[in-house]
Amino acid sequence: MPTNRSNYGTFVPVEAVDWGKAIGGLYDTINKIGLDREQQRQDLDKIMTDSISAINNSELLKTQSLQDYVLAGAENGRNVINDANKRLKAGQMKPAEYRAIINNVNSYWSTMSNSMKNFDATNQEVMKRLQPGEDGSAPAGSEFEEFLVKKHANLSDLRNSSYMFSPDSGEGYMVKIDPVTGQTKKVINSMSIADPSNIMDQRYDFEKEIVTATRGMKNAYTMEDGTVTIKDPMKNESVANSVSALITAMTNNTRTTAQALARYGGYDFFEDEEDRMQIIQSAINDEEKSRRIQGKPALTDSEKENMAKNVSDRLIKVSLDLNNRYEPQISPEQQMEAEAILEDLIVAQFPVSRTEDEPPRGRSGERKVGSDTEVKVNASTQDFSDKFVLAMSKGNSSEAEMNKTLKARGLQVDWNGKGWDVYKYNESKKNVDKYGNETSRGGYEKTQYVNLPWNAEDFWKVLGLKENEWASAVQRSRSKK
């Protein structure tokens, strides 16, 4: 699935406004006084008027969009403060509720202003984290951080936006308005933009963790199977238990699970339906552009529908949790896929050795038959294995690359979210499936091989090969990578 993580939008750096200075120490002052006496009531009234006066006398900004945004937010804040004061005097609100509303207005407004003040510097810093190191090392930020950075950068687009306070709590929200309908389109708690975890997500080094964890497990099991000696650590119960625990440790956090899916499974992230449709349309546009360049016909409606489904199936929804922290929402099917991907990475660390036993010797000591070398692999089988294992390691391009490799054998695969479904070519079949159109000759029919895991060894029957020979070929292919 094509991804589009390089275009994070642009933003206009804005002139900082020190709202904390503008509103002074109101937060501390409010907490020090009560409402037991009339004088204290008058003091609270003065605090209210001073706070409103500070907002009214705010400096003008050079950026018109930010100026409009601030003025609208200030007006809404004044209205909330005035309304709370009126309800207090009318006995409709308790003193503690009044203090909470005023405190929240001040706190949220200050947080928003500080975020605006540091907006440019923050964006520059996180963009650096997404760049590879000078030595070619992986970036510090993860694939999920790319999504978070894009969201943060897009906050600079203040068109059709307002800053509003809740009249019941004084909490502040950044609100997007649909310019056509005038209806609220998106609401973001402004405290969320000040949380570093909503901008950054440290990249998890799965390969390093796996190599370290499996270092002592590689020669843990030997068994005899007829005339063949098999060394396979995964057959050892303690090793299998350790591998299971390692997979659980790497996927018990939604962010690391999301990283595994994005890095090795070609997944992307979306927040709402608008985001999802934009990603799908972007993928279709990229494919259309590629076809034009190659001189191929445009996508048919059926092909667009299939592509939209395939892209949508590789998306992870992101939502704010109760702590205003953006978290990936991993479905049970996605959890299973992440575990299967990591299991395959771990299995690749274990060399499986299948060696023919030495045959009996004659009186003179000569060997009669057989060999003590590793299972022999046909050159064509090894060549195909090299291509297949490489294709399976291509992340979001794996399915397309595997199908290129399998086409010569009359096979195609489709990842259904749980495993690989295998299709076999039938020349007499009318093609009405995802691999062609109704007018093309022949078609692919689903075989009995359904839900095969993300593990090259499990394809031996599909390919019509001997299990031991194919397993040896796959292990050699992995050792070449």
N, C-alpha and C positions, 0 to 999 in steps of 0.2 A: 504494500500500500504506500503510495507516495505520501510523504510527509512534507509539511511546510513550516519548518521551525526557524527558518533564517530571517523571515520578515516579521519583525516585532513592532512595526509601526514607528512612527516618529513622534517626538514630543517637543514642545516649545518650552525651554527653560523659563521659569517665572521668577520674578523678583520676590525675595523673601519678605514675609510680613511677620513680625514678632508679636503674635497675639498674646503670648504669655506676658509680655511687658505691658501690652495695652490694657489687659484686664487686671494687672497687678496681682496682689495677694488676696484676691477675693475669696478663693477657696478656703484658705486658712482662717480668714476673718469670719466667714459665715459659720464655720464649725465652732467658733469660740463664743458665740452669743445665742441665746435662746429667745423665746417669745413670751416670757412670763410677765414682762412689764411693758407698758406703753412706750417707754423710751427705747426698749429693745426692738419694738415693732418699728419705731421710727428709724432706728439704725438699719434695719433690714430694708426698709423702703429706700434709704439713701444708697445702700449697696446696690439695689436694683437700678436706681437711676444712674449711679456712677458707672455701672456695667454697661448700660445702654448708651450712656454718653461716650464711653470709650470706643464702642463700636461705631457710633455715629461719626466720631472724629478720626476714624482710621484713614491712613494715608491712601491716596489714589495710586493705582498701579498702572504700569505702562501697557501691560497685556490686557486688551479689552475683554477677552473671553474670561480671564481670571477675575477681572474687575466686576463683571456682571455676575459671575458665580458667587463672589464674596458678598456683594451687595444684597443679592437675593437671600443668601444664607443668614446675613446679619438681620435682615428684616424678619425672617422666620424666627430667629433667636429672640428678637425683641418681643415678638408676639407671644412666644411661649412664656417668657419671663413675666410679662404683663398679665397674661391669663392666669398664671400660677399665683401671682400676688392677689388678684381679684378673688380667686377661689379661696385663698387663705383667709382673707378678710370676711368673706361671706360664710365662713365656717364649713366650707365644703371640702377642706383639705386639712390634714393634720400638719403641725409644724415640722415633724420629721420628714413627711412627704415633700413639703415645700423645700426644705434644705437639700433633699436628695435631687430634686429637679434642677435647682440653681447650680448645685455642685456639678451635676452631669453636663449642663450647658457649658459651663466654664471648662471642664475637663475635656469634653469632646471637641470643643472649638479649638482649644490649645493643641490637642493631638493632631487635628486636621491641619492646622497652620504649620506646625513643626514638620509634618510630613511633606507639605508643599515646599517648605523652605529647603529641605534636604533632598527633594525629588531628583534633581539633576545629578547630584553626587551619588545618590543611591543607584540610579540607573547605570551610571558609568561603572560603578564598582561591580555590580552583578553581571554586567556584560563581559567584564574581564574574566569572571569565574567560568564563563561558558566557552572560553577559548582554550585550545590545547596548549600544553606547556611548550617552551622553546625546544625542549628535548624530544618533542613528539608525544609526551605523556598525555593521558586522558585529562579532560578539564575537571575542575573541582566541582562544578555543578552537574547535577543529574539531568536526565531527560525531563523529569517532572519540573525541575527548576526552570527549564526553557519555557514551559507552559506558564509558570508563575511570573517570570520576567515579562513575558508578553502581556499578561494581564496588568501588571504594574505599569508598564509603559503606556498601555492604552488608557490609563486613568488621566493622562494629560489631555485627552480629547474631551473638552468640557462642553461640546455642543449638545444642546438639549439635556443639560444636566442641572441639577439643583442640589444645594446642601440644605437638609431639612432636619428639624428636631422633633422628636416625639413629644406631644403635649402632656402625655401621662408620665413620662420618665425623664425627659430632658436629654435622652440619648440622641446622638447625631448620625445622620445617614447620607450617603451620597446616592442620589436618585437619578436614574435615567428615564426620560420621558419620550414616548413615541411621538415624533413630530406630526404624524398624520392623525392619530386618534386622540392624542393628548393624555393617554392613559399611562400609568406607571409601568415601566418596562423592566427595570432592574433596580434592586435596593441593596446597597452594600453598607454594612455597619462600619463607620469610619475607623473604629478601633482596629479593624482587621488589617488596614493598610500600614499600621505602625508595628505589626508583629513581624519580626525578622523571618519567622518560619513560613510566612506567606510570600516571601520573596526568594528565599534560598532553600535548597535541599541538597545536602552533601551527597556526592556520587558514592555509591557502594561498590567496592571492588570485589565482585563475586569470584573472579578467577583466582585472585590472591588468597582469598579466604578458603576456597576449595583446595588449592594446592597445599596450604598450611595444614588444613584439617585432615587431609587424606595421606599425609606423608608417611605415616607408619602403618598403613593398611594394605600395601600393595602386594605383599607375598603371604597372604593370610589363609589360603585355601588351596588344597590340591586333591584331586579325585581321579579315579581310574574309570574310564568308560570303554570297555572292550580293550582294544589294542592301543587306545589313545590316553595319554595323561593330560588332564586339563587343570590348569592353574587359573582360578577365577575368584578373586577376593570377594566378589559380590555374593558368592554362595555361602560365605561365612556369616553365621547368624549375628555375631557381634558387630561385624563390619556393616551388615545391612541395617542393624539397629542404629549404629553411629551415623550412617548416611541419612536415615530417616530423621534422626534428631537434627542433623545439620540442615536439611531441607526445611524443617519446621522453624528452626532458628532464623533462617534467611527469609522466610515468608510470613512470620508472625507480626510484621509491621506492614501496614498498607502501602507505605511509601517505597519500601524496598521491594515489595511484591510488584508494584507498579513499574519500578525500574527494570526488573527482570523482564516483564512483558514488553516494555517499550524498547529495550536494548536488543533482545533476542527474538521477540515475537512480532515486532513491527507495529506495536500499539501507539496510539496518540491519545490526547486528552481533550475533553470538552466540558463546558459548564452547563450550558442550556441548549435548547433546541436550535436557536439561531447559530450557536457555535458549531453544533453537529452538522447542520446543513451547509455551513461555509466550508468545513473540512471536506465534506463529500463533493461539493461543487468544485472546489480547488483541485481535487484529485481527478475529477472528470475533465476539467479544463486542461490539466497537464497531459492527460492521455490524448485528448483531442489535438493538442499542439504537437505532441510527438508524432501522431499519425500524419498530420499535415506535412511535417518535415520529411517523413519517410515516403510520402506520396501514397499513403494507404487511405481507404475510404473512411468516412466519419463513423463514429459509434452509432449503432442502431439504438432505438428506444429500449429494446430488450437488453442490449449490452450495457446501456447506461443503468438500467434497473439492477442488473446483476452486479455491476461495479459498485453502485450505491450500497447494496446489501453487504458486499464484501468489505467495503471501507467501514461501514457502520459497525460490523461485527468486530472490528479491530480498534474500537474506541473505549476509553475508560471515563466514566462520569466523575466529575469533581464537584464537591459541595462543601460549604462551610459547616463545621460541626458546632456544638454548643459553646465552644470556647472561641468562636470566630476564627478558626484555623482551617485552611483549605486542606481537604483530605480526599484521596482517590477512593471511590466507592467500588471495591472489588467484588464482582459477582462470584458465586460458587464455581461457575464454569471457568472463569478467568483464574481463580485460585488454583484449580486443578491444572490448568495449562502452565501456570508459572512453576508449579511444583514439578511437572513433567520436564519442562525446559531445564531446570536446575539439576534434576536427576540425570539428564543426558550429559550435562557438563561434568558432573561428578563421575559418571561411569567412564567417561573418556579418559579419566586419570588412571584407570585400572587396566593394565595390559593383560589381556586374556591370552594365555598360551595354550595351544593344543599341539602336543608332540606325539608322534607315533612311537610306540614302545619298540625297543631293540629286539629283533627276532632271535630265536635260538641259534647257536653257533655249532658248526660241525667239529669233528675231532681235531682238525688242524687249527681251529679257531676262526675259520672264515665265516662271515655272515651269510646266511642262506637267502633271506628275503627281507624286504622292508627297509626302513630308514629311521634314523633317530632325529631327523630334521623336523622343523615345524611344518604344519599342513601346507601342501603345495597349492598355489593359487594360479589359475589360468591368467595369462597376461591380459586378455580382453576383459575378464572379470575384474582384475585389479584396476585397469584403466577406467572402467565404468564406476567402480567404487570410489576412486579419487574424485570423479566429477560429481557423483551423488552426494558424498559427504560434504564436499565444498558447497554444493547448492543448498543443502539443509542448514548450513551455518550462516546463511545470508540474511537472517533477521526478517525484516518486513518484505524482502524480495525472495524469501525461501520458496514459497509456493510456485511462483513464476519460474524460478531457476530450476526447481525440481521437475516441473512439467516440461521444460525445454529438454532436459536430460532424458526423461521418460518417454517422450513422444516417439522416439525411434523404436521403442519396444511396444508401441501401441497402448501405452498406459498414461493416465493422468491422475492427479491427486487433488483433493479438496479438504482444507482444514475446516472442520465443523465446530470448532470451539472446544471439543473434547478429544479429538484425535483425527487421524488422516483417513478419509474415505478414498478408496481406490476405484477408478473407472477404467474399463477395458474397451478398446476400439472394436466396433462391429460394423463392417462395411454395409450390411444390409439394413441397418437401423436408420430410420428417419431421424435426422438430428434436430431435437427440440430441447436440448439441455444447455447448460451454461457454457459448453465448449464449442458451440457452433450455432447456426441458424437453421430454419426449417428447409432452406433450399440447398444446403450443403450436403454432399454425398457422405453417407455413413454417419456414425455418431458414437459416443462413449456411453456405455452402460455401467451402472454401479455394480461392483462385484461383491462377493461375500466378505471381502476384506474391508471391514468398517471399524473406525475408531482405533486404528493403529497408532501407538504412541510415537512421540517425537524421538525416535531411536532407530538409527539406520539398520541395526542388526535385525529388527523385526520385519524387514521387507524381504527376507530370503525366499519365502514361499511365493510372494507376489511376483518376484523376478524369476521364479523357476530355478533357483540355485540350491546347492547343498548348504545346509546350515553352517557346518564347520568352516567350509571354504569361504563363504561370504563373511562370516564373523572375522576370520583372519584378515581378509581383504580390507574390511572396515577399520580394523585396529591399525593396520599399516597405513591406511589413508589418514587417520587421525594423527599418527606420529609424524607425518610429513608436514602438517599444518604449523 
